[in-house]
Amino acid sequence: METLMLRERELKKRWPYPYRWGRVQDNTFDGLTRFVYDIADFAAVLAEIKRRYEHAPNYDALFNYALNRWYNFWSARAVEEMFCALDGVTPAKDPRDRLVDFAIQGIRFDHKTSVYPQGFGRELAHAVNHPDALIRWLYEQQSQQGRKHYANRLFIVMYAADGQHWKLKAELTWLHGIVQEYVATFAAERLWQFVFEPGTTTVSDVIWAIRCK
């Protein structure tokens, strides 16, 4: 729990900076900002961005892209570690396998922490009552480049009443309780099933992380 709290403090240092992408995620900018995977400290990642790109004509674009990737990666890493520490959850054998993070009761999953998508076009209540529609939309809208896949996935969807959904990715202590409850009550028969590709069934679910105040 101490490590989790330290990670939470580092992630919250990102909050004062505007959260904007300014561009669609792509393989080129992914390659240019891959270093964020190796730097957990916020001050250190700011320094590395400046060192690499201070004089680049597209500095602002690279700055925003790198900062967002850093924030999303280290939040997702923390959530993955939460799952893997719980009874009934088995970590992936190959940590480099982009399709599997862990298995719950033998069912393998990739997981993705996502903010509530404005592009879904429906109110939160509709999505909560029809999670299968949101899941289908999320799979269909995923990146067409390196992140695209139709493997089993758990979507942890953040929703904040003030619209600052992205900030909830740093609320790791709070998210830990949500993950614990999901795993403790997990039932394979409640998973949603889809056929995105002929002959292959995908199972998925939404784990809601909602703050109304």
Number of C-alpha atoms within 10 A of each C-alpha: 10 7 9 17 14 12 22 19 16 17 23 16 14 19 13 7 9 9 15 11 17 11 10 8 16 13 11 8 15 16 9 14 19 12 15 24 14 10 14 16 17 20 12 12 19 16 11 16 19 15 10 13 15 15 9 11 9 10 15 14 15 23 17 19 22 24 22 18 19 25 24 18 16 23 22 20 14 20 21 19 16 20 23 18 12 15 12 14 18 18 19 18 11 10 11 9 10 14 19 20 24 23 18 19 14 11 13 21 21 21 24 17 22 19 20 23 16 9 9 14 9 11 10 15 9 12 17 14 10 11 18 18 13 21 20 14 14 16 15 14 12 13 14 11 10 12 13 13 17 20 19 21 22 19 21 23 20 22 22 17 10 9 10 13 19 21 18 22 26 25 18 23 14 12 21 18 11 16 19 16 11 14 16 11 8 14 11 13 8 10 15 16 14 16 11 15 9 6 6 11 14 15 21 24 19 21 16 18 21 17 12 7 6
